[in-house]
Structures are given as C-alpha cells and as structure tokens.
C-alpha cells in the first residue's frame, strides 16, 4: 500500500501563527475561570488545584479530606476564605420569583368572577389556553406564594357585605 502524502512532507515553521496567543488560549482552556471572588483572589496559579483548595480549607474529594482529618494532616493557611464562604452561606436567600402581569390579571379575573369554583373557571371564555381546573388551581396557588401581600389586598378589595371570598386552602 502506498504511504499518505503528508507523512513524508517536511514540517515547516508557520510564521503566520502567534505563539503567544496560542499559549494564552491553551492556558485559558486548561485553567478554568474561577467565578467566586474570594477564591479567585486567594488562588495561586503556580500551585496545583489540590494544594490551593487545601490551603483554603476546601476539598475536591470529600472522601480524601475525611481521611486526612483523621490522620491530622489538614493544614489551613488561608482560613479567612472559609469564614467568608460561611458568612455568605448564612445570609438568608431572597425568593425573587415573580409572575407575569398577564398571569396575575388572569388569576384575578378568575377569582373575581368565580370565587373558588375551579370547574367554572375552566369553562370561562377568558381561559384561552383551556387550562384544566387543577392547572388553574396551581396558578392561583403560585400567585398566592409569589405575591402574598398583593393577593391579600386583592381579596380584601373583593370583600363586600354581600360577597365574602376566602383564600384557597393550600
């Protein structure tokens, strides 16, 4: 069988390629971007990943860290990273979920027209997407969960001496 033509060709230096850019591209690919600012600030690129994490009191392999703690070899030289991470984890998380104005209008219309009758809501002409009673009930509960104060104010505005509407059971 004949040889491939390229295998016998002499290799030549390619002057059109920027070796510095190629090295930066390669290093960027191999050294991933560290998103967390505290860890990024304490990271030493000359050390290995395992060594960096060990100095911060973190670990890549939890099984190995348990064994090291039993042997007493865990040395933390940068404990402030661990403290900052703990403070950040202790902060309460804010639920920032919100609903679209169309969904809020839909739920308010349904509750205003039909109260708690989910079957009547499913037959309503404003139910464009032909939601089932269970789906409409889920949308109402989602509205209650995401905007509790607004939902209570809405129910208060509906209360008149002749018409009392209670919130749906959760």
C-alpha positions as CSV (number, residue, x, y, z in Angstrom):
1,X,0.0,0.0,0.0
2,X,1.3,3.5,-0.8
3,X,2.1,6.0,2.0
4,X,0.0,9.0,2.8
5,X,1.4,12.0,1.0
6,X,1.5,14.3,4.1
7,X,3.6,11.9,6.2
8,X,6.7,12.3,4.1
9,X,6.4,16.1,3.8
10,X,8.9,18.2,5.7
11,X,7.5,20.1,8.6
12,X,8.0,23.9,8.3
13,X,7.6,26.6,10.9
14,X,4.4,28.6,10.5
15,X,5.3,32.3,10.8
16,X,1.7,33.3,10.5
17,X,0.7,31.9,13.9
18,X,1.1,33.9,17.0
19,X,2.6,31.5,19.5
20,X,1.9,33.9,22.5
21,X,-1.8,33.9,21.6
22,X,-1.9,30.2,21.2
23,X,-0.3,29.7,24.6
24,X,-2.8,32.1,26.3
25,X,-5.7,30.3,24.6
26,X,-4.4,26.9,25.8
27,X,-3.8,28.2,29.3
28,X,-7.3,29.7,29.4
29,X,-8.8,26.4,28.3
30,X,-6.8,24.4,30.9
31,X,-7.2,26.8,33.8
32,X,-10.9,27.4,34.2
33,X,-12.3,30.8,35.3
34,X,-13.0,30.9,39.0
35,X,-16.3,32.7,39.5
36,X,-16.2,33.2,43.2
37,X,-14.3,36.4,44.0
38,X,-12.8,35.3,47.4
39,X,-11.5,32.1,45.9
40,X,-10.2,33.8,42.8
41,X,-8.3,36.4,45.0
42,X,-6.6,33.7,47.1
43,X,-5.8,31.4,44.2
44,X,-2.1,30.8,43.4
45,X,-1.8,29.7,39.7
46,X,1.7,28.3,40.4
47,X,0.2,25.7,42.8
48,X,-1.9,22.7,42.0
49,X,-5.6,22.8,42.4
50,X,-5.5,20.3,45.3
51,X,-2.8,22.4,47.1
52,X,-4.8,25.6,46.6
53,X,-8.0,24.1,47.9
54,X,-6.2,22.5,50.9
55,X,-4.7,25.9,51.9
56,X,-8.2,27.4,51.8
57,X,-9.7,24.6,53.9
58,X,-11.7,23.3,51.0
59,X,-11.5,20.0,49.2
60,X,-12.1,18.5,45.8
61,X,-12.6,14.9,47.1
62,X,-14.6,14.7,50.3
63,X,-13.5,11.1,51.0
64,X,-9.8,12.0,50.9
65,X,-10.4,15.1,53.2
66,X,-12.0,12.9,55.8
67,X,-9.0,10.6,55.8
68,X,-6.6,13.5,56.1
69,X,-8.5,14.9,59.0
70,X,-8.3,11.5,60.8
71,X,-4.6,11.5,60.2
72,X,-4.3,15.1,61.4
73,X,-2.6,16.4,58.1
74,X,-5.2,19.1,57.3
75,X,-3.3,22.4,57.3
76,X,-5.3,25.5,56.5
77,X,-3.2,28.6,55.8
78,X,-6.0,30.8,54.4
79,X,-8.9,30.3,56.9
80,X,-10.4,33.7,56.0
81,X,-11.7,32.2,52.8
82,X,-13.6,29.6,54.7
83,X,-15.1,32.2,57.0
84,X,-16.2,34.4,54.1
85,X,-17.8,31.4,52.4
86,X,-19.6,30.5,55.7
87,X,-20.9,34.1,56.1
88,X,-22.2,34.1,52.6
89,X,-23.9,30.8,53.1
90,X,-25.5,32.0,56.3
91,X,-27.2,35.0,54.6
92,X,-30.9,34.5,54.0
93,X,-31.8,33.8,50.4
94,X,-34.4,36.1,48.9
95,X,-37.0,34.5,46.7
96,X,-37.0,36.7,43.7
97,X,-39.5,34.8,41.6
98,X,-42.3,36.9,40.1
99,X,-45.2,36.3,37.8
100,X,-46.1,37.9,34.5
101,X,-48.7,40.6,34.6
102,X,-50.9,38.5,32.2
103,X,-51.0,35.6,34.7
104,X,-51.8,38.0,37.6
105,X,-54.6,39.5,35.5
106,X,-55.9,36.0,34.6
107,X,-55.9,34.8,38.2
108,X,-57.6,38.0,39.5
109,X,-60.3,37.8,36.8
110,X,-61.0,34.1,37.6
111,X,-61.2,34.7,41.3
112,X,-63.3,37.8,40.9
113,X,-65.8,36.0,38.6
114,X,-65.9,32.6,40.1
115,X,-64.6,32.7,43.7
116,X,-63.4,29.1,44.4
117,X,-65.3,27.2,41.7
118,X,-62.4,25.8,39.6
119,X,-64.7,24.0,37.3
120,X,-66.4,27.2,36.4
121,X,-63.0,28.8,35.8
122,X,-62.1,26.1,33.4
123,X,-65.2,26.8,31.4
124,X,-64.7,30.6,31.4
125,X,-64.2,32.2,28.0
126,X,-61.1,34.0,29.2
127,X,-59.5,30.6,29.7
128,X,-57.8,30.9,26.3
129,X,-55.3,28.1,26.9
130,X,-58.0,25.7,28.0
131,X,-56.4,25.1,31.4
132,X,-57.9,22.3,33.5
133,X,-59.3,23.1,36.9
134,X,-56.2,21.6,38.5
135,X,-53.9,23.8,36.4
136,X,-55.9,26.9,37.3
137,X,-55.7,26.0,41.0
138,X,-51.9,25.7,40.7
139,X,-51.7,29.1,39.1
140,X,-53.8,30.6,41.9
141,X,-51.5,28.9,44.5
142,X,-48.4,30.2,42.6
143,X,-49.9,33.7,42.7
144,X,-50.5,33.3,46.5
145,X,-47.0,32.1,47.0
146,X,-45.2,34.7,44.9
147,X,-47.2,37.8,45.8
148,X,-48.9,37.1,49.2
149,X,-49.4,40.7,50.2
150,X,-50.8,41.6,46.8
151,X,-53.1,38.6,46.9
152,X,-54.4,39.5,50.3
153,X,-55.1,43.1,49.2
154,X,-56.9,41.8,46.2
155,X,-59.1,39.6,48.4
156,X,-59.8,42.5,50.8
157,X,-60.9,44.6,47.8
158,X,-63.4,41.9,46.8
159,X,-64.9,41.7,50.3
160,X,-68.3,43.4,50.4
161,X,-71.1,42.7,52.8
162,X,-73.0,40.5,50.3
163,X,-69.9,38.7,48.8
164,X,-67.2,37.2,51.0
165,X,-64.3,35.4,49.3
166,X,-61.9,33.4,51.4
167,X,-58.4,32.4,50.3
168,X,-57.9,29.0,48.8
169,X,-56.6,26.2,51.0
170,X,-53.0,25.5,50.5
